[in-house]
């Protein structure tokens, strides 16, 4: 079941044997994907990450404002779930689910255009959506107010991580722990979801922003993270690849790391399907690509939507599959509207929740 893979399969490496990387080798480019927009936020806006709730709705974080939204995949209607204090937090980033409808969200400190901290605090929050109730469809989904919400989510701070520079991607390790990527320090923390206790779990050279020489003004290292087949996978944005390292039940590395997917320019978040087919969101390249994992070798990406000069998936940042019978092959995407790097230096569009159908991949 995709639910097991998404919540527990990616969390418990002991279940990893159930997933086997795709043995197939592509001999021709995969077909282009048709992209449909489900919801567009106001312009400008940056939809950063998403998870799919047990009821099928999409929980979406934003970077341009520290907010969390609930999007109905049947109608595209969006309502505000929670807004963090903007004097303490600049952005809402990675999201991970540990138990059904209970999520953990990274909220960053205030930062400038170079991601240098200017105030506030980096933290992880617990968001319990079991208490959340939407009203009738038709609420304000354009970024104004919270639309029709009959009962709020229960939100509380789990822990501050003051030494973190940019908490970014999150993933579930097990029922009691999430992993948090720090993109500027180039490490992954393990956080206990009950006590808030945390420590560095993986510190690998391939996670570092300076792993390769780059002239980029802002160097983002480890970004998206996933647990699959007993390995921790991550993207290194500035280096342009996905890497992996074997881990134990505690989330600690048990062997050397290797490059899994390359090249993958501007790789942000990604999703690994049960069969190893991997969808890579190349944010500032405005491109969605597919890769076919090989446990013994690095594999290339194949672009299936967007380009450096197109707004089709402008700033595509994260991807998750639906959890309803009617959309389990539908891949939902968040986009930043190219706010991080305007197309041709000037063009930005509204951040969106979009989707593609994936049966052909």
Secondary structure as the mmCIF struct_conf table of DSSP 4:
data_model
#
loop_
_struct_conf.conf_type_id
_struct_conf.id
_struct_conf.beg_label_comp_id
_struct_conf.beg_label_asym_id
_struct_conf.beg_label_seq_id
_struct_conf.end_label_comp_id
_struct_conf.end_label_asym_id
_struct_conf.end_label_seq_id
HELX_RH_AL_P HELX_RH_AL_P1 UNK A 2 UNK A 3
HELX_RH_PI_P HELX_RH_PI_P1 UNK A 4 UNK A 9
TURN_TY1_P TURN_TY1_P1 UNK A 10 UNK A 11
HELX_RH_3T_P HELX_RH_3T_P1 UNK A 13 UNK A 18
BEND BEND1 UNK A 27 UNK A 28
HELX_LH_PP_P HELX_LH_PP_P1 UNK A 29 UNK A 35
STRN STRN1 UNK A 36 UNK A 40
BEND BEND2 UNK A 42 UNK A 44
STRN STRN2 UNK A 47 UNK A 52
TURN_TY1_P TURN_TY1_P2 UNK A 54 UNK A 55
BEND BEND3 UNK A 56 UNK A 56
STRN STRN3 UNK A 58 UNK A 62
BEND BEND4 UNK A 63 UNK A 66
STRN STRN4 UNK A 67 UNK A 71
TURN_TY1_P TURN_TY1_P3 UNK A 73 UNK A 75
STRN STRN5 UNK A 78 UNK A 83
TURN_TY1_P TURN_TY1_P4 UNK A 86 UNK A 88
BEND BEND5 UNK A 90 UNK A 90
STRN STRN6 UNK A 92 UNK A 99
TURN_TY1_P TURN_TY1_P5 UNK A 100 UNK A 101
STRN STRN7 UNK A 102 UNK A 107
STRN STRN8 UNK A 110 UNK A 111
TURN_TY1_P TURN_TY1_P6 UNK A 113 UNK A 114
STRN STRN9 UNK A 117 UNK A 119
BEND BEND6 UNK A 120 UNK A 120
STRN STRN10 UNK A 123 UNK A 128
HELX_RH_3T_P HELX_RH_3T_P2 UNK A 129 UNK A 131
STRN STRN11 UNK A 133 UNK A 134
BEND BEND7 UNK A 136 UNK A 137
BEND BEND8 UNK A 142 UNK A 144
TURN_TY1_P TURN_TY1_P7 UNK A 145 UNK A 146
BEND BEND9 UNK A 148 UNK A 148
STRN STRN12 UNK A 149 UNK A 151
STRN STRN13 UNK A 154 UNK A 160
TURN_TY1_P TURN_TY1_P8 UNK A 162 UNK A 163
BEND BEND10 UNK A 165 UNK A 165
STRN STRN14 UNK A 167 UNK A 174
TURN_TY1_P TURN_TY1_P9 UNK A 175 UNK A 176
STRN STRN15 UNK A 177 UNK A 182
TURN_TY1_P TURN_TY1_P10 UNK A 183 UNK A 186
STRN STRN16 UNK A 187 UNK A 192
TURN_TY1_P TURN_TY1_P11 UNK A 193 UNK A 195
STRN STRN17 UNK A 198 UNK A 202
HELX_RH_3T_P HELX_RH_3T_P3 UNK A 205 UNK A 207
BEND BEND11 UNK A 208 UNK A 208
TURN_TY1_P TURN_TY1_P12 UNK A 209 UNK A 210
BEND BEND12 UNK A 211 UNK A 212
BEND BEND13 UNK A 217 UNK A 218
STRN STRN18 UNK A 222 UNK A 228
TURN_TY1_P TURN_TY1_P13 UNK A 229 UNK A 230
STRN STRN19 UNK A 231 UNK A 236
TURN_TY1_P TURN_TY1_P14 UNK A 237 UNK A 240
STRN STRN20 UNK A 241 UNK A 247
TURN_TY1_P TURN_TY1_P15 UNK A 249 UNK A 250
BEND BEND14 UNK A 251 UNK A 251
STRN STRN21 UNK A 253 UNK A 261
TURN_TY1_P TURN_TY1_P16 UNK A 265 UNK A 266
STRN STRN22 UNK A 267 UNK A 272
TURN_TY1_P TURN_TY1_P17 UNK A 274 UNK A 275
BEND BEND15 UNK A 276 UNK A 276
STRN STRN23 UNK A 277 UNK A 282
HELX_RH_3T_P HELX_RH_3T_P4 UNK A 283 UNK A 285
TURN_TY1_P TURN_TY1_P18 UNK A 286 UNK A 286
STRN STRN24 UNK A 287 UNK A 292
STRN STRN25 UNK A 294 UNK A 294
TURN_TY1_P TURN_TY1_P19 UNK A 295 UNK A 296
STRN STRN26 UNK A 297 UNK A 297
STRN STRN27 UNK A 299 UNK A 299
STRN STRN28 UNK A 302 UNK A 306
TURN_TY1_P TURN_TY1_P20 UNK A 308 UNK A 309
TURN_TY1_P TURN_TY1_P21 UNK A 312 UNK A 315
STRN STRN29 UNK A 316 UNK A 321
BEND BEND16 UNK A 324 UNK A 324
TURN_TY1_P TURN_TY1_P22 UNK A 325 UNK A 329
STRN STRN30 UNK A 330 UNK A 335
TURN_TY1_P TURN_TY1_P23 UNK A 337 UNK A 338
BEND BEND17 UNK A 340 UNK A 341
STRN STRN31 UNK A 343 UNK A 343
TURN_TY1_P TURN_TY1_P24 UNK A 344 UNK A 346
STRN STRN32 UNK A 347 UNK A 347
STRN STRN33 UNK A 352 UNK A 357
TURN_TY1_P TURN_TY1_P25 UNK A 359 UNK A 360
#
